[in-house]
């Protein structure tokens, strides 16, 4: 309804950027004349200007002009005006919505460069390692050319290099690495192990994916804990006997299992126990998990088996999430179901949600192709404004209305037919499926139709070929079946991507050790090229043998060779020659195909199911029609689809019935599409609700986390933790005295202060507090603290004799260890509280308010516990030292 | 953003809106002879009762005279409807934020309808005191009063969202409190009363007693221990925070409101009915009749049970427990749990209703003993609301204080 208003306000903002862009454009000619050296020296100039009191906005125009020129020189890419606008939006800490192929990566460089000039590191966050690497190698060159350092964090990077990478001006990193490093940094025992610097500015690529889709599940670092493994295997057998709707009910919407009374009795009989919910010997959770594993988690949809391990497949990106495990015993139940080794249960050591993690940045920005639909959430939770940047060239994609079939079989048939038609016409086709299982089903169907196609899903053998598949996906008559993996970040170039394919050939030849003769990708090349390519490789052979490169080093060499960076490495120069040859050859082949494909109508995208969120659908659609190319998209749906079945309600099925459709005819009606979108909106709202709740509750935990981490960091940084221990001792004494004062009124609970203090000080039996002191509790406190100090000095002197500095180490160790242990226990208690707090609403109490209050009590308890244990441990540690 | 100033700002914002809401009551609706009106309504008990909630608006007919009452009423209606109409129930329970927004929207429309009706009735009712009563006047005053009540509704939502506490509750709270001084002066500083100070002391004592009882009624809960499957096995000690709180008084003020409304019926009927025997029976149930208190007690009991059965369904709880994989220790899930909860609920409701009756009875007794009139303003309903709102608001403020403490720990 307010579209009109929205657009105009967005337009107004976009217009306000025009004068700045104009100013930048005015500097373009001036920059073109500058030699490389002078251009590079600009960075130093900017930095000194910033130190002299100018702010980033003052130098924005010049800095962006410099980056544009650098980009042109290093990568041969000129930054368009709309990209400049995107960069300004990023710099202002907002979200820039830019369509596929508009060059988001380059946009990030501008804002990244400008903010890095302030001397505080800039983090550029991507969704996966591959993208982080690609970006740092590709556009990272611009930063390097301008004299900034570029860091790259990858999954297996060792700590020392990680630290170096974080200290760079611009660091490319994935969201999960960034988050885990933060958590790990707050678990270390010495300052030298900390890898991250202070957070300053962060640019998130595919921001909606990270801040919205991933925000539902928190990052968790966990360690093993005891688990009765035999229970999993027994309940697995039990789950196989139970029958649905008799013994249990399945709630698909909430993804939950409910045991019926009959089911409960049956299980108790089967296990020959009295009570499933017995405190001492509980079974119910194992049974529920076993049924969940059977009913709600499907192999090749929610997880795959890799190396005899159950690996989660992310539903939004279609990629595997190695290392992540479902919690509360669910993962084990699935392992039992699949007959793989059941791993230990985990206990949470540290956790944080992405929402709270990214809010740690004082300035946050992001870019994506699809954010507008989630505008209000981004604004409410992250305080991020979304601005749509217009495309460089007008969009030429045709979006055909959905076709709805009465059953799933017809749908897949129709999809295969459509693939066949496109194949015959010669248009490239991309089919997006929602799971590994479905992608394989379609692949089988296409095999029957004898349509050649490639398959991209999370299976390891397919993942390897990812860049090859994408490079060729735009070629004439190519059919590509993919899961959501082919959504974000994949750029399908009509006719094929010559640079991708040239690079992948080099990798094959040098790392894969295939020869020029038998590489199938080379078959299209002319014999001349093959011969000269062989010559180059043979010449390199000796070089390669003399220095034995590791795979990583080799990959790096190839990457450098494939990009237009200045290099004087002999090997790299030779490699680049080879690359250029292959590239040019393919370029000519591909450009012909591109022309043909464009005329045929460009890339056709087929969606096979509506996703839970419109954004994922739009991402898939967005693969077609990049940079003003022609293209089209269509969704094939059926009434049996999950979304329609679970959330659509009876409305759509009724509608189908009312329209009296026979089985074969698809329906193409706007009315239907509308109700589909309504269903999707409902799902989005439903998940927004869950995310909001997660956020509201996690905010409580977040305050506590910040408090504990701050205290921890204070201790870690301190070279003299004695103050902290004494401070703890004082508050411990406070607690003891208060306790004693209150117990004085109640004779039954009366505590003997003398004994307490004697115990605390580890003093001899002759220790006694003088009678006069009891009268004034203030005096008493002062006196006891004095005693503690004396005692502590003695202990320190004694330990100092044994080994100088020992006491400081002991103090630090005790403090950190106690904090970590207490925090771990506290997390568990908070989890339990979160589970049970919902019941408060029955007492007409607001669960969130109750949660906040109860959580604070728990927190105070924990802090008191930490203080007491540290003080007692250190003051009474004499025995331990004797043993030494 | 500093939490400290946040709390301060929220409180200032809330107070500002409350003052605004109060001011509107004194802006009179044009066309009415307010002096004549004031003189006549002073003795009307019905108006006095309404005044409790709308803050004295009816004795002057200001543009905010309806106050938050239409909104409250439509909320209550909606609360009942969501328990009865399956579509609404689904909207509330299963559709998340979107569903709740829809319900809020319906509530607002309902409030609008209610306000229009009520202001229509008022503009007809005030006919004797209007200088020039005609259709234009009715339209004008309906418009003014309805708009006023919608503004109040908006203010209350603003308070809930950007201020502190629940807006609607706070507005009622303010209205009740603003009536108190007038009540006091009327009761004690009237020249006709002798030894006012003694009575005042007695009154304070009884007042305190009533507050204590009210707090007990309001806050009294039975905590039923609960264990969730997820926590089972992690530790064998019952988590003290894991319980299902069942309130002593589920219905809040509603049983009393319903009961006193029904109690007005016999007196009303006596004015219409001519039949002598019937009249005699009816007189038994009128304020000075011998069976009056008995009926009152019975009605409170009845409405307590009635309301509890609507807001708290043991079957629902049992199903939810199952859904969450939780259970009550030593009670089997399913029918056994339902029975167990039903028994507890019955006992609680009986106890709660008795307390309610006691609280409701005390003003009568004071009236009888001390001859102080006009104590209705301090009846059970007002007290329950005052205590409930005060506790809830304090709890909310508490959370802000807590986050301030976290902040100081982070530095």
Interface residues (C-beta under 8 A of the other chain):
Chain A: X251 X253 X254 X256 X258 X259 X261 X264 X275 X277 X279 X280 X282 X284 X285 X288 X328 X681 X682 X685 X686 X688 X689 X690 X692 X703 X704 X706 X707 X710 X711 X828 X829 X832 X833 X835 X836 X837 X838 X839 X840 X842 X843 X844 X845 X846 X849 X852 X853 X854 X856 X858
Chain B: X94 X95 X96 X97 X98 X221 X226 X227 X228 X229 X230 X231 X232 X233 X234 X236 X238 X239 X241 X242 X243 X244 X245 X246 X247 X250 X252 X312 X317 X319 X322 X323 X324 X325 X326 X327 X329 X332 X333 X334 X335 X392 X395 X396 X398 X399 X402 X403 X405 X406 X407 X409 X410 X411
